[in-house]
Each structure stands twice: as structure tokens, then as C-alpha cells.
């Protein structure tokens, strides 16, 4: 491995799935200003829209998560062609 190319600021970070409120801890170098209290300890927080606990491939459930409103935008745009 080359010396000096890997970051030195690895630390425990809380990742929170916003669709089902699942939280898991792992080491990361991602920057964030948000914090979360987990078991009495404060960790930097990274918010996720989807994770292993909510993705249909891993859960086996066909759950629709549309946080950006893309489906409604598509339906409104092409509703005139549904005659």
C-alpha cells in the first residue's frame, strides 16, 4: 500500500435510515454537523434515505419510498396521454 494516501480521521459515525428510523454505527470519514445520541454517547450523524433495512432487495418487500415526489411529477406530466 502507498503511504500517505489514506485518511487518518476514521471515527465512529451513526447512520440513520430516515424511512424506518433504523440506526447503525460504523467507522467513517464522512463530514457532518449533525449529532445523534446513541446509548448515552454522542456520535456524528449521517442521514440516509434507504439502507439495508428498508431496501426491497434485502427485505423482500416491495415498498415504495418516494421522498423527492418523482412519481407524482411523472403522473402529472403524462396524465394527458392516458385517454
WOCORLIN-V698343 format. One record per pair of residues at least 6 apart in sequence whose C-alpha atoms are under 8 Angstrom apart, sorted by the first residue. I is the first residue (numbers start at 1). GAP is how many residues later the second one is. If there is no record, write none. Layout:
BEGIN
I:GAP
I:GAP
END
This chain:
BEGIN
7:22
9:20
10:17
10:18
10:19
11:16
11:17
11:18
12:13
12:14
12:15
12:16
12:31
12:32
13:12
13:13
13:14
13:15
13:30
13:31
13:32
13:33
14:9
14:10
14:11
14:12
14:22
14:29
14:30
14:31
14:32
15:8
15:9
15:10
15:11
15:30
15:31
15:32
15:33
16:6
16:7
16:8
16:29
16:30
16:31
16:32
17:6
17:30
17:31
17:32
17:33
17:34
17:37
18:29
18:30
18:31
18:32
19:30
19:31
19:35
19:46
20:33
20:34
22:31
30:16
32:12
32:13
32:14
33:11
33:12
34:10
34:11
34:12
35:7
35:8
35:9
35:10
36:6
36:7
36:8
36:9
37:6
49:18
52:6
52:7
53:6
55:8
56:6
56:7
END
